[in-house]
């Protein structure tokens, strides 16, 4: 209710992620099918929730409705798992924690009030996985039944499978390991069989399971099985060292209390899986699987069949509370901040008529790049107040140079260009993270492309689609002069620049975008620097044109490092745009 009651979505960061969700939701609303018509390493459940929210209430309420629907699905599973496995005080506390974690509009581990809905599927996945872990504990007397256990475990794993495969892999390994425990062996085995049958039934209607697994395999090849390898895992462990200490202390108390060794080994598996998931995800500090792992360690049967002492149990609960507190406070704080900001509805926070029920608020930051100091001035006084020297332009390592309102203005500028230029009909592609133009201009999105592109995550220089397949259904490419994610744009430029130069032609441009069209190029192919067909290859030479456009709308110039160096670019004239075509590209493997 705290999310739905105000009826508005409030964001402080990661607007680009919301716009990628908008594109995917609009695709489903227009009849496209995930993993068949477009590629994504995310499961169809994530996109089904988005589409339901989008159809129900548009962009402004899309994430609110999607979150509320998931909470409705999660609630009965949470009630049964907690009450059947935990003492009632712990059941209530853990159930509230799971629900708040699921619905909070914040990044995992984010303590500062910075509402966002990016990577919502990670919060959902952790909630489902935490509930599944509880089923290794013996069932409380008089509560639940074997059939309910089987149904609940199968439902949890199927939700994980169709949400994000990494969580399903951990959940499947857990169910296989649970077969070691006699009291849950039959339930775990039957749950896996039911899940397999359910997947086959869904496949009869979806026919996209093979493509789904293929998209996951492609993303894994681009990213690597473990991002950063052993060094990355060590870094993640060090960054979460406080949680590691607390989790280790709970396991030590369990060992002293003579908890069975097989339970302790399973708890270690939960903790290790959490570190792997943390490394795979982009999230703040906090290994969330430590919490259910600690609960299992504290409540597991003892080797001598005697109950644990009240002192050791109390100490374990206090340590678990210390694990829960940072994540719980951050999630609850962001939920309250979102509610208050949406109810307040300050005019300066409204995103504009093109984005109804969407509010962009400024809030303290902690884990992401600081938005530019010029955002509020630009929003209040217009583009004439922007001082390029004051902007945050360190657009490297996945950080963003534009503030949220500035990026919103860039998107609105592109929408205006597409709507007023009659030579730009058809399906639009953007060589950047977000592509909301098809949804915002009411066009059918191209098929055969990915729902989003993120360098070294969904594609890389060694693993990417062939250009003839990539742009087979694309009519217009909107080339950003101010990329939201420069690493993604730069990699796209290096991989597909030659193909775009040969098959697309510059049709129109604005202060923030160059629009190149394949259809125009087919009809009347004109090659020459005067036309600027190579604008995608070397966009930085258009800086002077872009700066003059700052007086027209609120835009900024991303002074990100480019190749060749800025000093070299200053000596190059526009007549030598195509110099980058002579750069030798390494051998690649297309998929």
SVG drawing of the C-alpha trace seen along z (x, -y; Angstrom):
<svg xmlns="http://www.w3.org/2000/svg" viewBox="-5 -31 52 71">
<polyline fill="none" stroke="black" stroke-width="0.4" points="0.0,0.0 2.9,-2.4 4.0,-2.0 0.5,-2.0 -1.3,-4.6 0.5,-7.8 0.2,-6.5 3.6,-7.9 7.0,-6.4 9.9,-8.3 13.5,-7.9 16.7,-9.4 19.0,-7.4 19.1,-4.7 16.5,-6.2 18.1,-4.4 17.2,-1.0 13.6,-2.1 13.5,-3.0 14.9,0.4 12.0,1.9 9.6,-0.4 10.9,0.9 10.6,4.6 7.1,4.0 5.9,2.3 7.3,5.2 5.1,7.6 2.1,5.3 2.5,5.3 2.6,9.1 6.3,9.8 7.5,12.9 10.6,12.8 13.6,14.8 11.8,15.5 11.3,12.0 14.1,10.3 17.0,11.6 17.6,11.3 19.4,13.2 16.4,12.4 13.5,14.8 10.1,14.2 8.5,13.8 10.4,10.5 9.0,9.1 5.5,10.5 5.4,8.5 6.6,5.4 4.1,5.8 1.2,6.3 2.2,3.1 2.6,1.2 -0.7,2.2 -2.5,1.5 -1.1,-1.9 1.5,-3.0 5.1,-4.0 4.3,-5.9 2.8,-2.9 4.6,-0.1 7.1,0.8 4.6,0.2 2.0,2.6 4.7,5.2 6.1,5.1 2.6,5.4 1.8,8.4 5.0,10.1 4.2,9.4 0.8,11.0 2.5,14.1 5.1,14.1 2.9,13.6 1.3,17.1 4.7,18.7 6.3,16.5 3.6,17.3 3.8,21.0 7.6,21.3 8.1,19.1 5.3,20.5 6.1,24.2 9.8,23.9 10.5,21.1 9.3,20.3 6.5,17.8 8.5,14.7 11.2,15.4 8.6,16.3 7.0,12.9 10.3,11.0 11.7,12.9 8.5,12.7 8.4,8.9 12.0,8.7 11.4,10.8 8.4,8.7 10.1,5.3 13.2,6.6 11.0,7.5 9.0,4.3 11.6,1.7 12.5,-0.6 16.2,-0.5 19.4,1.3 20.4,4.1 22.5,2.8 21.7,-0.8 21.3,-2.8 21.0,-6.3 17.5,-7.5 17.9,-6.9 14.8,-5.2 15.3,-3.2 13.8,-0.2 16.9,1.0 17.6,4.7 14.4,5.4 14.7,9.0 17.7,9.4 15.6,8.4 12.8,10.8 15.4,13.6 16.9,13.2 13.5,13.3 12.5,16.5 15.9,18.2 15.8,17.3 12.4,18.9 13.5,22.0 16.5,22.4 14.2,22.7 12.8,26.0 15.8,28.0 14.7,27.4 12.3,30.0 8.6,29.0 7.0,27.6 4.6,30.1 1.0,29.5 1.8,27.0 1.9,27.8 2.0,31.1 4.2,33.0 2.0,32.0 2.2,28.3 6.0,28.6 6.3,30.1 4.0,27.5 5.8,24.6 9.3,25.8 8.3,26.4 6.6,23.0 9.6,21.2 12.0,23.0 9.8,22.4 9.6,18.7 13.4,18.5 13.8,20.3 11.5,17.9 12.9,14.9 16.7,15.2 18.6,18.4 21.5,17.7 19.1,17.9 17.5,21.0 20.9,22.7 21.6,22.1 18.1,23.2 18.4,26.4 21.7,27.2 20.1,26.7 17.3,29.1 19.7,31.7 21.8,31.3 18.6,31.5 18.2,35.1 20.8,36.0 18.4,35.2 15.9,38.0 13.1,35.8 13.0,33.7 14.5,36.1 11.2,37.2 9.8,33.7 12.9,32.2 12.9,35.0 9.2,34.7 9.5,30.9 12.2,31.2 10.1,33.6 7.1,31.4 9.2,28.4 10.6,30.3 7.0,31.3 5.8,27.7 8.7,26.4 7.7,28.9 4.1,27.7 5.1,24.0 7.3,24.8 4.2,26.0 2.8,22.4 6.1,20.4 8.4,22.3 11.3,20.2 13.1,22.3 16.0,23.2 16.4,19.6 16.2,18.5 19.1,20.9 21.0,19.7 20.7,16.1 22.0,17.0 24.9,18.9 25.8,15.9 25.7,13.5 27.9,15.9 30.4,16.0 30.6,12.3 30.8,11.8 32.6,14.9 31.3,17.6 32.5,15.6 33.0,11.9 36.5,11.0 37.6,14.6 39.2,15.4 40.4,11.9 36.8,10.6 35.5,13.2 38.2,12.1 37.3,8.5 33.6,9.2 34.5,11.1 36.6,8.3 33.9,5.7 31.5,7.7 33.9,8.7 31.6,7.6 28.9,9.9 31.4,12.7 32.5,12.3 28.9,12.3 28.0,15.4 31.1,17.1 30.3,16.4 26.8,18.0 28.4,21.1 30.9,21.2 28.1,21.1 26.3,23.8 29.4,26.0 29.9,25.5 26.2,26.3 26.8,29.7 24.7,28.9 24.9,31.8 27.8,31.5 25.6,31.9 23.6,28.9 26.7,26.8 28.0,27.8 24.7,26.8 24.9,23.5 28.4,23.0 27.0,23.7 24.4,21.0 27.0,18.5 29.3,19.3 26.4,19.1 25.6,15.7 29.2,14.5 28.9,15.8 25.6,14.1 26.9,10.8 29.8,10.9 27.5,11.6 25.1,8.8 25.6,5.1 24.6,4.4 25.7,2.7 27.2,4.5 25.3,7.3 25.4,11.1 21.7,11.8 22.0,15.6 23.9,15.2 20.5,14.5 18.7,17.8 21.9,19.7 22.3,18.3 18.7,19.2 19.3,22.8 22.5,23.0 20.8,21.6 17.7,23.9 19.1,27.1 19.0,30.4 21.9,31.3 24.0,34.4 22.9,35.6 19.2,34.9 19.1,32.4 17.8,28.9 20.2,26.1 20.8,24.0 18.8,20.8 22.1,18.8 23.5,20.0 20.2,19.6 19.8,16.0 23.4,15.1 22.7,16.5 19.5,14.5 21.3,11.3 24.0,12.0 21.3,12.6 19.7,9.3 23.0,7.6 23.1,9.2 19.5,8.1 19.6,4.6 21.7,2.7 19.8,4.2 16.4,4.0 16.9,0.3 18.0,-0.7 15.1,1.0 12.5,-0.3 14.0,-3.8 13.9,-3.9 10.3,-2.6 9.3,-5.5 11.3,-8.0 9.5,-7.0 6.1,-7.2 6.8,-10.7 8.3,-12.1 5.4,-10.7 2.8,-12.2 4.6,-15.6 4.6,-15.9 6.9,-18.9 6.5,-20.5 10.3,-20.6 10.3,-16.8 7.8,-16.1 9.4,-14.5 7.2,-16.3 4.1,-15.7 5.9,-12.9 6.4,-11.0 3.2,-11.2 3.3,-10.0 7.1,-9.9 9.1,-12.0 12.8,-12.6 14.1,-13.6 17.6,-14.6 18.9,-12.6 22.2,-11.7 24.3,-9.1 26.6,-6.5 27.3,-3.6 26.8,-5.3 28.4,-8.2 27.4,-11.6 24.9,-13.4 26.1,-16.7 25.8,-19.8 24.2,-21.6 21.1,-19.5 18.9,-21.6 20.0,-24.9 19.3,-23.5 15.9,-22.3 15.0,-25.6 16.6,-28.1 17.0,-26.1 20.0,-25.2 21.5,-28.6 22.5,-28.0 24.6,-24.9 28.3,-25.3 30.0,-22.4 33.0,-22.6 30.8,-21.9 29.4,-18.7 30.4,-15.2 31.8,-13.8 33.9,-10.8 31.8,-8.5 34.0,-5.5 33.7,-2.1 29.9,-2.0 29.3,-5.3 27.0,-7.9 27.9,-11.5 24.4,-12.9 22.1,-13.6 18.7,-12.0 16.9,-15.2 19.6,-15.9 19.3,-12.4 15.5,-12.8 15.9,-16.0 18.2,-14.1 15.5,-11.4 12.8,-14.1 15.0,-15.7 15.3,-12.4 11.6,-11.9 11.0,-15.3 13.5,-14.5 11.7,-11.3 8.2,-12.8 9.0,-15.9 11.2,-14.2 9.0,-12.3 12.1,-10.6 12.5,-8.5 9.7,-5.9 10.1,-2.4 11.8,-0.6 14.5,-2.4 17.7,-1.1 20.0,-2.9 23.7,-1.8 23.5,-2.4 22.0,-0.9 18.4,-2.3 16.2,-2.5 12.8,-3.9 12.1,-5.5 9.9,-2.8 7.6,-2.8 7.6,-6.6 6.8,-7.2 4.4,-4.2 6.4,-2.1 6.9,1.6 10.3,2.5 12.8,4.4 13.1,8.1 16.3,10.1 18.0,7.5 18.6,7.6 16.3,6.0 19.3,4.1 23.0,3.8 25.7,3.5 29.4,3.8 31.1,6.9 27.8,8.1 25.4,8.9 28.0,8.6 31.7,8.1 34.2,7.6 34.6,11.3 31.0,12.3 28.3,10.4 25.7,10.9 26.8,10.6 25.8,7.1 23.6,8.5 21.6,10.3 21.7,7.4 20.3,4.8 18.1,7.0 14.9,5.6 16.2,2.1 15.2,-0.9 16.6,-3.9 19.6,-4.1 19.6,-7.0 23.3,-7.8 23.7,-9.6 26.0,-12.5 25.8,-12.1 25.8,-8.4 24.3,-7.3 26.9,-4.5 30.0,-5.4 31.7,-2.0 28.6,-0.4 28.5,-3.0 32.2,-2.8 32.1,0.9 29.2,0.8 31.0,-1.8 34.1,0.4 32.1,3.6 29.4,2.3 30.8,-1.1 32.0,0.2 28.7,2.0 26.6,-1.1 28.8,-3.3 28.3,-1.0 24.5,-0.5 23.1,-3.5 23.0,-7.2 22.7,-10.4 19.1,-11.7 18.6,-14.2 20.3,-15.5 19.4,-17.5 21.4,-18.9 21.7,-15.5 21.2,-12.9 22.2,-11.9 19.6,-9.8 20.8,-7.4 18.4,-5.4 18.9,-2.2 15.9,-2.7 17.2,-6.1 20.6,-4.6 19.0,-1.9 17.0,-4.3 19.7,-7.0 23.2,-5.9 25.4,-9.0 29.0,-8.5 31.0,-11.5 32.3,-13.4 30.0,-16.3 27.0,-14.1 28.6,-12.7 27.8,-9.0 30.6,-8.1 29.2,-10.1 28.7,-6.9 32.4,-6.0 33.7,-9.3 31.0,-11.3 33.4,-13.5 34.1,-15.8 30.6,-17.1 31.3,-18.7 31.1,-22.3 27.7,-21.6 26.6,-20.1 27.8,-22.9 25.9,-25.4 22.8,-23.3 23.1,-23.8 21.2,-27.0 18.2,-25.2 17.7,-22.4 19.2,-21.1 22.1,-18.8 25.7,-18.2 28.8,-17.3 30.3,-14.0 34.0,-14.6 34.7,-10.9 38.0,-9.6 37.7,-8.8 40.0,-7.1 42.1,-8.8 43.0,-11.1 41.3,-14.5 44.6,-16.3 44.7,-14.3 41.0,-14.9 41.5,-18.7 44.0,-18.5 41.6,-16.4 39.2,-18.1 35.7,-16.8 37.0,-15.7 38.9,-12.9 36.0,-11.3 36.7,-7.9 40.2,-7.5 38.9,-5.0 37.9,-2.7 41.5,-1.9 42.0,-0.6 42.6,3.1 40.0,4.9 40.9,8.1 39.3,11.4 35.9,11.9 33.5,14.8 30.0,14.0 27.0,15.7"/>
</svg>
